[in-house]
Amino acid sequence: MAEIDRQALRIFTEKYYWWAPQETALSEPETLIAQVVNAGRYDDLEMLSSQLGALTLQEILESTDVDHFRPRAWAYWHLRLDLGNVDRLTQVPADESADRSVPSSTSSSSSGKPPV
């Protein structure tokens, strides 16, 4: 992996790695970058991408556990970095909401309100 300018990542520490001291976040640049890739706002993603380049971002995606990423972020970066057709991705992270039961629109309780 190319050398990462840790000082350039300083701008992301408070927003995307708030639970740890700034120096801890900067000492773990791959984890910080993965966090921004997963949860970043578009303008932050553009800034990160311009700082690091596509190759470094690709390496982060390949070296970070797939479960770290939301399905939407995983698909976005795989398409953006041309890492494969999203329909053919073999390791899509589990969707956190997939296990939640969603009430049917036709079912209702005796009060006429949908079940909670």
TAURCOR-V68161 format. One record per backbone hydrogen bond with DSSP energy under -1.0 kcal/mol. CO is the residue of the C=O (numbers start at 1). NH is the residue of the N-H. Records with the same first field share a line. If there is no record, write none. Layout:
# TAURCOR-V68161
CO: NH  NH
This chain:
# TAURCOR-V68161
4: 6
9: 12
10: 13
12: 16
13: 17
17: 20
21: 25
22: 26
23: 27
28: 32
29: 33
30: 34
31: 35
32: 36
33: 37
34: 38
35: 39
36: 40
41: 45
42: 46
43: 47
44: 48
45: 49
46: 50
47: 51
48: 52
49: 53
53: 57
54: 58
55: 59
56: 60
57: 61
58: 62
59: 63
60: 64
65: 68
66: 69
70: 74
71: 75
72: 76
73: 77
74: 78
75: 79
76: 80
77: 81
78: 83
79: 82
85: 88
95: 98
97: 100
109: 112
113: 109
